[in-house]
């Protein structure tokens, strides 16, 4: 099981895409704050 996380970063907002074994399992956006990004990634990509 391989997971990949893609980030499209801008000043205000970051788009996040999480893929597992080649299939997208989650896609969303959050504020471009390092702590918020880390929390979202930990929650969605264990």
Secondary structure by P-SEA (a helix, b strand, c coil): cbbbbbbbccccbbbbbbbccccccccccccccaaaaaaaaaaccc
